[in-house]
């Protein structure tokens, strides 16, 4: 019985858990927010660069050591459902999208029309 408990503790430290699902180091998944307004901040936009409301985000599992794990917001999701990690850009449907992490940790999906 003791061996089973030790094995269970070892296995649980080897994976991230998020809302009942189990993920391994490096795994990503999409989460949706019921209220997109709470997930992004509007900024004064320049003529060719503006924030895009997104209600879905990319989460990632990270296991920095043998005994710990964490999940964090790793990227944005375009209106078509494509994943963009923080700092990356993607061309889609005549727009260039970029996922930016603000100083306060909030993520922002920016877009501008390609010319």
WOCOR-V83218 format. One record per residue. N is the residue number from 1. SS is DSSP state (A for helix, B for strand, O for the rest). PHI is phi in radians with two decimals (* if undefined). D_FIRST is the distance of its C-alpha to the first C-alpha in Angstrom with 2 decimals. Layout:
# WOCOR-V83218
n:N ss:SS phi:PHI d_first:D_FIRST
n:N ss:SS phi:PHI d_first:D_FIRST
This chain:
# WOCOR-V83218
n:1 ss:O phi:* d_first:0.00
n:2 ss:A phi:-1.07 d_first:3.81
n:3 ss:A phi:-1.10 d_first:5.40
n:4 ss:A phi:-1.16 d_first:5.18
n:5 ss:A phi:-1.14 d_first:6.49
n:6 ss:A phi:-1.10 d_first:8.80
n:7 ss:A phi:-1.10 d_first:9.91
n:8 ss:A phi:-1.12 d_first:10.73
n:9 ss:A phi:-1.10 d_first:12.65
n:10 ss:A phi:-1.12 d_first:14.39
n:11 ss:A phi:-1.15 d_first:15.49
n:12 ss:A phi:-1.17 d_first:16.75
n:13 ss:O phi:-1.41 d_first:18.81
n:14 ss:O phi:-1.72 d_first:20.37
n:15 ss:O phi:-2.62 d_first:22.18
n:16 ss:B phi:-1.54 d_first:24.52
n:17 ss:B phi:-2.16 d_first:24.17
n:18 ss:B phi:-2.48 d_first:27.40
n:19 ss:O phi:0.86 d_first:27.93
n:20 ss:O phi:1.50 d_first:24.80
n:21 ss:B phi:-1.75 d_first:25.50
n:22 ss:B phi:-1.96 d_first:23.79
n:23 ss:B phi:-2.28 d_first:26.11
n:24 ss:O phi:-1.69 d_first:26.08
n:25 ss:O phi:-0.92 d_first:28.29
n:26 ss:O phi:1.57 d_first:31.91
n:27 ss:O phi:-1.11 d_first:31.41
n:28 ss:B phi:-2.16 d_first:34.08
n:29 ss:B phi:-2.69 d_first:34.56
n:30 ss:B phi:-1.76 d_first:37.27
n:31 ss:B phi:-2.06 d_first:37.02
n:32 ss:B phi:-2.02 d_first:39.85
n:33 ss:O phi:-1.80 d_first:41.25
n:34 ss:O phi:-1.19 d_first:42.79
n:35 ss:O phi:-2.34 d_first:45.54
n:36 ss:A phi:-1.09 d_first:46.81
n:37 ss:A phi:-1.07 d_first:49.16
n:38 ss:A phi:-1.39 d_first:46.29
n:39 ss:O phi:-1.78 d_first:45.04
n:40 ss:O phi:-2.52 d_first:48.25
n:41 ss:O phi:-1.91 d_first:51.25
n:42 ss:O phi:-1.45 d_first:54.77
n:43 ss:O phi:-2.15 d_first:57.08
n:44 ss:O phi:-1.10 d_first:60.79
n:45 ss:O phi:-1.67 d_first:60.96
n:46 ss:B phi:-1.38 d_first:63.53
n:47 ss:O phi:-1.01 d_first:65.67
n:48 ss:O phi:-1.90 d_first:63.71
n:49 ss:B phi:-2.42 d_first:60.23
n:50 ss:B phi:-2.49 d_first:58.33
n:51 ss:B phi:-1.26 d_first:54.84
n:52 ss:B phi:-2.06 d_first:53.31
n:53 ss:O phi:-1.17 d_first:51.17
n:54 ss:O phi:-2.35 d_first:47.77
n:55 ss:O phi:-1.92 d_first:45.03
n:56 ss:B phi:-2.24 d_first:42.46
n:57 ss:B phi:-2.43 d_first:40.83
n:58 ss:B phi:-1.65 d_first:38.71
n:59 ss:B phi:-1.81 d_first:35.34
n:60 ss:B phi:-2.42 d_first:33.48
n:61 ss:B phi:-1.65 d_first:30.02
n:62 ss:B phi:-2.30 d_first:30.15
n:63 ss:B phi:-2.16 d_first:27.48
n:64 ss:B phi:-1.16 d_first:29.48
n:65 ss:B phi:-2.54 d_first:26.66
n:66 ss:O phi:-1.01 d_first:23.16
n:67 ss:O phi:-1.88 d_first:21.67
n:68 ss:B phi:-2.36 d_first:24.16
n:69 ss:B phi:-2.59 d_first:25.80
n:70 ss:B phi:-2.67 d_first:28.76
n:71 ss:B phi:-2.04 d_first:30.88
n:72 ss:B phi:-2.63 d_first:34.64
n:73 ss:B phi:-1.26 d_first:37.88
n:74 ss:B phi:-1.93 d_first:39.00
n:75 ss:B phi:-3.05 d_first:41.99
n:76 ss:B phi:-1.96 d_first:44.33
n:77 ss:B phi:-2.19 d_first:44.97
n:78 ss:O phi:-1.28 d_first:48.58
n:79 ss:O phi:-0.99 d_first:50.14
n:80 ss:O phi:-1.50 d_first:49.63
n:81 ss:O phi:1.73 d_first:45.90
n:82 ss:O phi:-1.35 d_first:46.06
n:83 ss:B phi:-1.60 d_first:43.69
n:84 ss:B phi:-2.27 d_first:45.30
n:85 ss:B phi:-1.29 d_first:43.32
n:86 ss:O phi:-0.94 d_first:44.74
n:87 ss:O phi:1.53 d_first:47.94
n:88 ss:O phi:-1.69 d_first:48.50
n:89 ss:B phi:-2.16 d_first:51.41
n:90 ss:B phi:-2.57 d_first:51.80
n:91 ss:B phi:-1.68 d_first:54.97
n:92 ss:B phi:-2.75 d_first:54.75
n:93 ss:O phi:0.93 d_first:57.40
n:94 ss:O phi:1.41 d_first:60.14
n:95 ss:B phi:-2.14 d_first:58.15
n:96 ss:B phi:-1.86 d_first:56.49
n:97 ss:B phi:-1.85 d_first:53.20
n:98 ss:B phi:-2.44 d_first:51.53
n:99 ss:B phi:-1.76 d_first:48.28
n:100 ss:B phi:-2.10 d_first:48.85
n:101 ss:B phi:-1.75 d_first:46.58
n:102 ss:O phi:-1.32 d_first:48.60
n:103 ss:O phi:-1.05 d_first:48.46
n:104 ss:O phi:-1.56 d_first:46.49
n:105 ss:O phi:1.62 d_first:43.75
n:106 ss:O phi:-1.24 d_first:45.10
n:107 ss:B phi:-1.71 d_first:45.58
n:108 ss:B phi:-2.39 d_first:48.92
n:109 ss:B phi:-1.66 d_first:50.00
n:110 ss:B phi:-1.86 d_first:53.65
n:111 ss:B phi:-2.50 d_first:56.05
n:112 ss:B phi:-2.61 d_first:59.63
n:113 ss:B phi:-1.24 d_first:61.80
n:114 ss:O phi:-1.25 d_first:62.58
n:115 ss:O phi:-2.00 d_first:66.25
